[in-house]
Each structure stands twice: as structure tokens, then as C-alpha cells.
């Protein structure tokens, strides 16, 4: 389908920015705060946004709040949107897709991202689930290829064989790669037919994207860009800019990953007054000491922005 190839190509040339859930004091989505954050991203030059189970905290949200977040995100004038829905059985997933379509419309710049709800037992169960969902969807589908527990113990990463089979469906345009180890991710991505499958690298890392780029991976899920999008957009324009990784990603990841990325990222957004990030419960809170360390990192990042002219 030409429409699907067009949006896949558009996303592949973009920086994909995940949107954090922002709450009011009652634990529901604070739409005004979401709009404020989206305006910041838009004016910074971001052109593709995503709601996702991790950053958008679907496990913390009621169905109505996920709908409210998707509606808010999809109505703010970006070039393309990837809108996630929480995992459910096939029948319920199809219901959610149809509800999402009614909510956001069927414009050619929007697609839905699906997550498999069950443990891994065999490829055929996964293929059957996603094919039925893709058949029922009037907007293109992206698979969140999250590694999953196996039914007999251990962990399973989506294989290249499985991904290539999924991508044969005309309405499945790609995956959000989420392989457990970088070396394994390289081997898997190297066998994916990226001419027929959009691959969005996970981990919020420019360094990870550069490592996977030789395999044909087209783009990545932003990390630093949640707070300093102009830095990552500059890297998107020229991925040889190792200085951006050195000056932004390395110092930020070195601190935030130790604290827990999502916890530290949400506090950083709050300190930068980019959005009202009241944390839903239960959610780990930053300590006063961690808050001070994050403030110091943000000060360093602002100095780097001035240095680079961002």
C-alpha cells in the first residue's frame, strides 16, 4: 500500500519522540500540561511523536486516560504520529483499534502501535494475533517488539524470521525494536528486510542507533530529546556528530540511568518547566540529593546548548 510506505518513510527520516504521561492531582491526564509540552517540542522542530507503554505509563492509566493522552497528542500539528494502545487479547485489541480510529480519525500521518499481551510460546500465535489486528485496522500498524517471558521460563527476543513474517502483512509497516542486548540486536536487525520494514531502535540512545545503523535501522526513540530536542535533531541531520553524543548523551545517561531513566527524565522535565509532572502512585520519587544532581546535569546541558548554538 503506497500510503503505508509513505508514512513508514516519513517516520524513518524523523526523530521519534516518546510522550510522558502528565497527571493532575487525581491521577488523571493533565491535558493542559501535555499541550504545553507538545508546543515546546513542536517549536523545537520535532516532527514525530509517540505514545508508548513505557514512557507514557500505560500500566498506570485507566482506559479513558490513555484515550485522553492519545487524543491530546494527535491533535497538535506534527507530521506523523505513532499512538500506542495497551496489550489485550485479540478481540479486545481490535476493539481498542476501532475506538482509537473513531477518536483520532484515519488521516495518512497516523499509525497505531501494538504490544503482544501473552508470554512467548510459538511464532504462529504472535503472527495470528497481529495479522488479525492489522486486518481490522484502517490505519497502519507498528509492532512494539518488546522482549518477553517465555512460557517455559527465560526470555525471548523477537527473531528476524518472525519480524520479516510480520512485515509481510501489507498493513504492518514496522517495529519498535526492543532487543535485550545490543550485540543480539545487531544480529537480528542485520537479517531484517528493512526495505519492507521500518525499524525504530530502542533505548533512547544515539549511540545505539549508530551501532545499528549499518544493519539498515532507519531511526531511533529519542532520549536526550525529551529535554533538549534541538541537540538530537542536529544529530538526526548528521549522525557523524559524535560530539553531540559526547557532550549530551554520555553525561546525561551516566547519571540518569543509575537513578532510573524514567524517574530522572520526569524530574528533569519538571525542573525545566516543560510540563507539570505530578507522579501517579505508585511511582518512585526522586530524593533531594538526586534532585540536586539532576539540576547540576541540566545546568551542564544548558551550557552545552549555548556552546553548540542549540
C-alpha positions in Angstrom: 0.0 0.0 0.0 1.5 3.3 -1.2 0.1 5.2 1.8 1.7 2.9 4.3 5.1 3.1 2.5 4.9 6.9 2.6 4.3 7.1 6.4 7.0 4.5 7.0 9.5 6.5 5.0 8.4 9.7 6.8 8.9 8.2 10.2 12.2 6.7 9.2 13.6 10.1 8.4 12.3 11.7 11.6 13.3 11.8 15.3 10.7 9.8 17.2 9.8 11.5 20.5 8.0 9.5 23.2 5.5 11.5 25.3 5.5 11.0 29.1 2.1 10.8 30.9 1.4 14.0 32.9 -1.1 13.8 35.7 -3.4 16.1 37.7 -3.7 15.7 41.4 -6.3 13.0 41.0 -4.1 10.8 38.8 -5.8 11.6 35.5 -4.2 13.0 32.4 -3.4 16.8 32.7 -4.3 17.8 29.1 -3.1 21.4 29.6 0.3 20.2 30.7 0.5 17.7 27.8 -0.4 20.6 25.3 2.3 22.8 26.9 4.9 20.1 26.4 3.8 19.3 22.9 4.1 23.0 22.0 7.7 23.0 23.3 8.5 20.0 21.1 6.8 21.4 18.0 8.5 24.8 18.2 11.9 23.0 18.7 11.4 21.2 15.4 10.2 17.7 16.4 8.1 16.2 13.7 7.1 12.7 15.0 5.6 11.8 18.4 4.7 8.5 20.0 2.7 7.3 23.0 4.1 4.1 24.3 3.6 1.6 27.2 6.9 2.6 28.9 7.3 6.4 28.8 3.5 7.1 28.6 3.0 4.7 31.5 0.0 2.7 30.2 0.2 0.4 33.2 -0.6 3.4 35.4 -3.5 4.7 33.3 -7.2 3.9 33.0 -8.6 3.3 29.5 -10.2 6.8 29.4 -6.8 8.4 30.3 -5.0 6.5 27.6 -7.7 7.8 25.2 -7.3 11.3 26.5 -3.5 11.2 26.1 -3.7 9.8 22.5 -6.3 12.5 21.6 -4.2 15.3 23.0 -1.0 14.1 21.3 -2.7 13.5 17.9 -4.3 17.0 17.7 -1.2 19.2 17.8 0.1 19.5 14.3 3.0 17.1 13.9 4.0 15.5 10.7 3.4 11.9 11.9 2.1 10.1 15.0 2.6 6.7 16.5 -0.2 6.1 19.0 0.1 3.1 21.3 -2.7 1.1 22.9 -2.2 -1.3 25.9 -1.8 -5.0 25.3 -5.0 -7.1 25.4 -6.4 -10.3 23.8 -7.1 -10.2 20.1 -10.8 -9.3 20.3 -10.2 -6.5 22.8 -7.2 -5.2 20.9 -9.4 -4.9 17.7 -12.0 -3.1 19.8 -9.3 -0.7 21.0 -8.0 -0.1 17.5 -11.5 0.8 16.3 -12.1 3.1 19.2 -8.8 4.8 18.5 -9.8 5.3 14.9 -13.0 7.0 15.9 -11.1 9.2 18.3 -8.3 10.3 16.0 -9.6 9.8 12.5 -7.9 7.9 9.7 -5.5 10.5 8.3 -2.5 9.2 6.5 0.0 10.5 9.1 -1.2 8.4 12.0 -0.5 4.8 12.9 -1.2 2.5 15.9 1.5 0.6 17.9 0.6 -2.8 19.4 2.2 -4.9 22.1 1.8 -8.7 22.4 -0.2 -9.5 25.5 0.9 -13.1 26.3 4.1 -15.0 27.1 6.0 -16.4 24.2 5.1 -20.0 23.2 5.5 -20.0 19.5 5.7 -17.7 16.5 2.4 -18.7 15.0 0.4 -17.4 18.0 2.1 -14.0 17.6 1.6 -13.8 13.8 -2.1 -14.8 14.1 -2.7 -12.1 16.8 -1.1 -9.3 14.9 -2.4 -10.3 11.4 -6.0 -10.3 12.8 -5.4 -6.9 14.4 -3.8 -5.5 11.2 -6.7 -6.8 9.1 -9.1 -4.9 11.3 -7.2 -1.7 11.4 -7.8 1.1 8.9 -4.6 2.8 9.9 -1.0 1.3 9.6 0.3 -0.9 12.4 3.7 -0.8 14.1 4.7 -3.7 16.4 6.3 -2.9 19.7 8.8 -5.9 19.6 9.4 -6.0 23.3 11.4 -9.0 24.6 9.0 -11.2 26.6 9.0 -14.0 29.1 8.8 -17.5 27.6 6.1 -19.8 28.7 8.7 -22.4 29.9 10.9 -19.8 31.6 13.6 -17.4 30.4 13.3 -14.5 27.9 12.5 -14.3 24.2 13.7 -11.6 21.8 11.7 -11.2 18.5 13.7 -13.1 15.8 14.4 -11.6 12.4 12.4 -14.5 10.9 9.4 -13.6 13.0 9.7 -9.8 12.2 10.1 -10.5 8.5 6.9 -12.6 8.6 5.0 -9.9 10.4 6.2 -7.3 7.9 4.7 -9.3 5.0 1.3 -8.1 6.1 0.5 -5.0 3.9 -0.8 -3.1 6.9 2.2 -3.8 9.3 4.8 -1.2 8.4 7.5 -1.8 11.0 8.6 -2.4 14.6 9.9 -0.6 17.6 12.9 -2.8 18.3 13.4 -3.6 21.9 16.1 -6.4 22.0 17.6 -7.2 25.4 21.2 -6.9 24.3 22.9 -4.7 21.7 25.0 -7.4 20.1 21.9 -9.6 19.7 20.0 -6.6 18.4 22.7 -6.1 15.7 22.5 -9.7 14.6 18.7 -9.6 14.4 18.4 -6.3 12.7 21.0 -7.3 10.2 18.7 -10.1 9.0 15.5 -7.9 8.8 14.4 -6.8 5.4 14.5 -3.1 6.1 13.3 -2.3 2.6 10.0 -3.7 3.7 10.1 -2.9 7.4 10.6 0.3 9.3 12.8 -0.3 12.4 12.9 2.2 15.3 15.8 1.5 17.6 15.1 1.3 21.3 16.9 2.6 24.3 16.6 6.4 23.6 20.2 6.3 22.5 22.0 8.0 19.6 25.0 5.7 20.3 22.7 2.6 20.0 21.3 3.9 16.7 24.8 4.5 15.3 25.7 0.9 16.3 22.6 -0.5 14.5 22.6 1.9 11.5 24.8 -0.3 9.3 22.1 -3.0 9.5 19.5 -0.7 7.9 17.8 0.6 11.0 16.2 3.9 10.0 15.6 5.9 13.2 15.5 5.7 17.0 13.4 6.6 20.0 14.7 9.8 21.5 16.1 10.1 25.0 18.0 13.4 25.4 15.5 14.9 23.0 12.8 14.7 25.7 14.5 17.7 27.3 16.9 19.0 24.7 15.3 18.1 21.3 17.4 20.5 19.3 20.6 18.5 20.2 19.1 15.3 19.0 17.6 16.9 15.9 21.0 18.1 15.0 22.3 14.6 15.3 19.4 13.3 13.2 20.6 15.7 10.4 24.2 14.5 10.7 24.8 11.2 12.5 28.5 11.6 12.3 28.2 14.2 15.0 29.9 12.2 17.8 30.5 15.4 19.6 26.7 15.6 20.4 26.8 12.1 21.9 29.9 13.0 23.9 28.5 16.4 25.2 24.9 15.4 25.8 24.1 11.7 25.9 27.2 10.5 27.7 26.9 12.8 30.8 23.1 12.6 31.0 22.9 8.8 30.6 25.7 8.3 33.0 23.6 9.9 35.8 20.0 9.2 34.7 20.4 5.5 34.1 21.8 4.9 37.6 18.8 6.7 39.1 16.3 5.0 36.7 15.8 6.7 33.3 12.0 7.4 33.6 12.2 8.7 37.1 15.1 11.1 36.3 13.7 12.2 33.0 10.4 13.1 34.5 12.1 15.2 37.2 14.3 16.9 34.6 11.2 17.9 32.6 9.7 19.3 35.8 12.8 21.3 36.6 12.9 22.7 33.1 9.2 23.7 33.5 8.3 21.9 30.3 5.4 20.1 31.9 3.6 19.6 35.2 4.8 16.1 36.2 2.9 15.1 39.2 3.8 11.4 39.6 1.0 8.9 39.8 1.1 6.4 42.6 2.8 4.1 42.9 5.9 5.8 41.4 9.4 6.1 42.8 10.1 9.7 43.8 13.5 11.4 43.5 15.3 12.2 46.7 16.5 15.7 47.5 20.1 14.5 46.8 19.0 13.1 43.3 17.1 16.3 42.6 20.3 18.3 43.2 22.3 16.0 41.0 19.8 16.3 38.1 19.8 20.1 38.5 23.6 20.0 38.1 23.3 17.9 34.9 20.7 20.2 33.4 23.0 23.2 34.1 25.8 21.4 32.2 23.4 20.5 29.3 22.3 24.2 29.0 25.9 25.2 28.8 26.4 22.7 26.0 23.4 24.1 24.2 24.9 27.5 24.3 28.2 26.1 23.1 26.6 24.3 20.1 24.2 27.1 19.3 21.0 25.0 20.0 
